[in-house]
Amino acid sequence: MDVSLEFKAMAKANGYKTLEDILQSRLNDLPYKPQSGYRMLKELLDILDANGLTDLIR
């Protein structure tokens, strides 16, 4: 998937290898994770929306 370098760095810093890894944790906590922030949450939500995956948000 086409994601920003910052998103890749955030994923690596938090041990995420797949979108499923990210979605298994609480999205409310994502902005407070290392190398993250509300911009990373927005990018994740945009990725899910662009790929028709918004039903995975819980």
C-alpha positions as semicolon CSV with decimal commas, in nm:
position;residue;x (nm);y (nm);z (nm)
1;M;0,000;0,000;0,000
2;D;0,105;0,352;-0,065
3;V;0,179;0,509;0,275
4;S;0,402;0,795;0,385
5;L;0,753;0,743;0,514
6;E;0,631;0,873;0,850
7;F;0,360;0,607;0,860
8;K;0,616;0,337;0,782
9;A;0,843;0,470;1,059
10;M;0,554;0,473;1,307
11;A;0,459;0,116;1,214
12;K;0,816;-0,004;1,255
13;A;0,859;0,179;1,587
14;N;0,551;0,004;1,724
15;G;0,620;-0,341;1,581
16;Y;0,334;-0,331;1,331
17;K;0,389;-0,539;1,020
18;T;0,036;-0,537;0,876
19;L;-0,276;-0,323;0,890
20;E;-0,433;-0,604;1,089
21;D;-0,165;-0,555;1,356
22;I;-0,263;-0,189;1,385
23;L;-0,635;-0,263;1,385
24;Q;-0,601;-0,516;1,666
25;S;-0,504;-0,238;1,905
26;R;-0,733;0,045;2,009
27;L;-0,732;0,318;1,745
28;N;-0,794;0,576;2,020
29;D;-0,443;0,496;2,148
30;L;-0,267;0,529;1,811
31;P;-0,195;0,905;1,837
32;Y;-0,009;0,844;2,165
33;K;0,216;0,565;2,040
34;P;0,586;0,629;1,960
35;Q;0,644;0,827;1,639
36;S;0,269;0,866;1,593
37;G;0,013;1,141;1,631
38;Y;-0,325;1,241;1,500
39;R;-0,181;1,269;1,150
40;M;-0,096;0,897;1,157
41;L;-0,450;0,816;1,271
42;K;-0,588;1,028;0,986
43;E;-0,360;0,856;0,736
44;L;-0,472;0,514;0,860
45;L;-0,838;0,610;0,831
46;D;-0,775;0,749;0,480
47;I;-0,603;0,424;0,378
48;L;-0,892;0,216;0,505
49;D;-1,144;0,441;0,331
50;A;-0,956;0,440;0,000
51;N;-0,948;0,061;0,002
52;G;-1,308;0,004;0,110
53;L;-1,202;-0,127;0,449
54;T;-1,379;0,114;0,683
55;D;-1,595;-0,173;0,811
56;L;-1,280;-0,298;0,990
57;I;-1,284;0,002;1,224
58;R;-1,417;-0,092;1,565
